[in-house]
Amino acid sequence: MNERLRLDKYLSDMNIGTRSETKAWIRQGKVTVNSEPCLKPETKVGPDDEITVNGQKISYEKYVYYMLNKPAGVVSATEDKRFRTVLDLLGTDRRKDMFPVGRLDRDTEGLLILTNDGDLAHRLLSPKNEVEKVYYARVKGKVTREDADAFRAGISIGEDKPCLPARLDIIISDDVSEINLTIYEGKYHQVKRMFGAVGKEVIYLKRIAMGGLALDPLLKPGEYRRLTKEEINILNTRRGS
C-alpha cells in the first residue's frame, strides 16, 4: 500500500467488517493507530502505521491471490442471481474487489485463479501473450493422431480465424478417450468446439494448469488456498510458451 487510505476503508478492505461496522468500532475506541486510540474513521493511514482492532494487529495486503479447484455447478463470476459463484466459495476470505481470472464453464472443473490484481489478470488473459492453458478431458469417440494433427495445424471452429495451434496429447483412445489439451487462447467453449469440429463430444472437462501454474492435487473440488510467492512469480513472468 503506497497511498494513504481512510482508516475505515483500510479495515473494510481487510474484511475486518463493513464500512459501517468499522466506523462504529473506531468511534467506540476499539481501534488504535500506532498504539493510540483513533476515534475518527476519516483518519488517513499508510504502510508504516500499526493498526489494531480489539488488540489484534491488522496487516494491509494490497493484492491477494488464491488457487481454487472449481467444482462443477458453480459459475465463474463475481455475482449471479441463479447460481453459486466461485467467490461465494471463499467465505470470509472474500474481498469486495476480487474476481476470477478468466472463466470456466459452469460444468467445467479445475484451476481458477482468484485475485484483485488487474494487471496480472490482463497479462494472463491478453491474446497477444498466448498464455498456455492445459485441460484434461474425457471425450466421446476415439481421438486419433489425425485429430492431433488438425489441432496442431489450427482448427476452425466457425469463426473468422482458426484457433491457434494446440497440442493434443492422447492418454487413451477408445470409445471414450482421455486426453490432455494445451491451448493458447480462450475462445468461448473453445475445447468443446474444437472436438465438435472433428465430430466428437467432450463429456468431462477439467483445467489442470495455466500460465505454468499447475492445479494443486491436494485441493478437492471447492477447496482453495493462497498462492505461494514462487507461484505468483511464475504467473508474473509467464508469457506463453
Steps between C-alpha positions, in 0.01 A plus 500: 500500500678814379205740526341597829145378563217596729516282810149361450579405138828340607316275746217427257747401227653251742159339561500610863144623457273713284570872469214575742629242751856625486383860545309397811799313647727796434262740676471254790877512551559138398756595234849632561749660264861480616386392851263798539119475485369658181140625503480642148412265212637753249851485649750417223735208561791360302732199480713606793209539742422225751126434515318287757134407551415377850872445554548293182757635254370546146740484205396653168530297180450689177480188285382150584535184291314171540500170314155340486407151384171605345223241534232437240177697546670821615531801268816700438354838592507752781123477546210306355133492602449139385813308590770491763814685390867416542536795737226358722734207568751732672278577798670747735811511277299677229580865432271741322756574229578137409413328172580180310775517238310388193209260496430131513165368381255415777546126443881525468724430798854586594751778538370853539699794633319751720661837565454877511813563289368638173842528337573131559159401364556708187840341437359150537193561285638725226488308170835646390677325791370157392513366857460124500201328659503122548182292522431137578190367324300187446369495145226288346659335196849380407745788498760439232838621379311672217313704761831596661634607160188708435531675835870562444426661163236732650145373471201708394209525743284720280656838569682737266837364607591142591621414848866544577702178469429276801669193644284190540648219709301176479492301826240240397343461155178300532125538484556748782843658457712685754721788395700802611462808284718812512353814344631856483182707493160500665217496250144433615455124569822453306597146602149367444476674163840369389396142562160568346683607184648148471170328576552423868339607827668610821322333792733612780738796511748617761767769479819368656747783431522862387797725438743242634301458822365149563190421703596380847402129511421532872214743431165327479222655286385816676820536704748785463824632641722805470765499232859485620745777410668261257168429327421871472842554343428224246179674394665841485779382273306260276447610141368196321728222386 
